[in-house]
Amino acid sequence: MKKYPLYMYMYISENLAQDVKYEGVASQSNSFSRNRWPATKAIDGYLEEHLGADTCCITTALYYKTAWWKFFSNQSMNVAYLQIFLRKYTVDRHTGFSVFVFDDPQYIPPSSSGERVFIHDSTTCPNRVENITVNRLTKGIAIFNSKDPPLNTNCTEYEPLFATIEICEVRIIGCRAEAYGEVCKPCPSICPNTDCDAFNGSCRYQNLSSVVDNGSSQTPKTLMVIPLTASVFLIIVITITIAFGVRQKRNQKHKERNQEDTKTAGKLHFYDKIKKTQEENVYSKINLAVNVSVYEEITI
């Protein structure tokens, strides 16, 4: 699970659980002592038991190996994180608890139709106030506790025989769908379904990662760009290699042809010289014979 700096938890301040426009409804697996501590007590704004008043939700403890509490809204919420205020007397009873997100109003954790976004590390004991990263677009939040089977833990107040939920307040911190950040700015329009990270506004799905900073968005990049670029580069390299090889072969043939032409021209030049010499010798002999004959005739 991706973790964010502590200051980011402090800046997003809208508690969606108490925003009436979300029409949220809280429910739980059962209620202790004739509905004296119902699920709605976890979203009434009281962070702990207040002056002896019953301000926490508590499920029936005995005979149950699992227990859950959930909040469902008719509208999608871009939830950044949860602040869960456990009942201070029974914090250790929640060792190993889980958090789920879901969109089905009939969802019961830990059904597979939801998604688990957190599970408490049972090698440590829970804190009275738990800050849990969610960073999901969801309609529902569920908290689930199970003792089936019991955990091996050193938490002194852990109860292995039964499971219970005892929470004074659940603050669901985030924005409406299609918004993010400390002042719930609109998600970048390039994000599919305008769905973005609840903290920094980067696109969640389809490999888009346009991280938004101070209202400006960077050009989106997809993971498909890398293989596509590599393929194009490879094709270019192969094309250049083939072209270079063809050119080299063509130049070699041209060079061989020139060498052959040079040899042929040399031979022809040699033969021409021999022929010319022979012709000159014949002419000289003929000329000499004629001159001798003429001289002899004159002498006689």
Secondary structure, DSSP 8 states (H G I E B T S, - for coil): -----HHHHHH---BGGG-GGG--EEEES--STTTTS-GGGGGSS-SS--TT---SEE---TT-SEEEEEEEEEEEEEEEEEEEEE-TTSGGGGTT-EEEEE--TT--TT-TTSEEEEE--TTS---SEEEEEEEEEEEEEEEEEE-SS------TT--SS----EEEEEEEEEEETTEETTTTEE--TTSGGG-B-TTT--B-STT----EETTEE-----TTHHHHHHHHHHHHHHHHHHHHHHHHHHHHHHHHHHHHHHHHHHHHHHHHHHHHHHHHHHHHHHHHHHHHHHHHHHH-
